[in-house]
Amino acid sequence: MENFEDIVSEIAKNTHDVYYGSRCSNNNDIAGRIYSALSEYALNKWENVEALAELWINAQVQMLSGAAMSTLVKEALRDCAGADHWYAFEKDWN
């Protein structure tokens, strides 16, 4: 169990367009990123048949190891940190 801010700091060593902001500190945002990624993959895999995609996702989540879940969380944090950076430093607010 790592601190999310520490994970983002580690990610920042390899890329400079991440920032620990509101999305990184919100569990719902992180879970939403994981759900979105799994949903997109499953819908493509099952040719947009939502019932099959949902069954597949449920089965995959039940079989996830701790390492696999950690990878999903880190990727979701990377995505959130990229969005936090965009909205904090890059977006043109004019």
Secondary structure as the mmCIF struct_conf table of DSSP 4:
data_model
#
loop_
_struct_conf.conf_type_id
_struct_conf.id
_struct_conf.beg_label_comp_id
_struct_conf.beg_label_asym_id
_struct_conf.beg_label_seq_id
_struct_conf.end_label_comp_id
_struct_conf.end_label_asym_id
_struct_conf.end_label_seq_id
HELX_RH_AL_P HELX_RH_AL_P1 PHE A 4 ALA A 12
TURN_TY1_P TURN_TY1_P1 LYS A 13 ASN A 14
BEND BEND1 HIS A 16 ASP A 17
TURN_TY1_P TURN_TY1_P2 SER A 22 SER A 25
HELX_RH_AL_P HELX_RH_AL_P2 ASN A 27 LYS A 45
TURN_TY1_P TURN_TY1_P3 TRP A 46 ASN A 48
HELX_RH_AL_P HELX_RH_AL_P3 GLU A 50 MET A 63
HELX_RH_AL_P HELX_RH_AL_P4 GLY A 66 HIS A 85
HELX_RH_PI_P HELX_RH_PI_P1 TRP A 86 GLU A 90
BEND BEND2 LYS A 91 LYS A 91
#
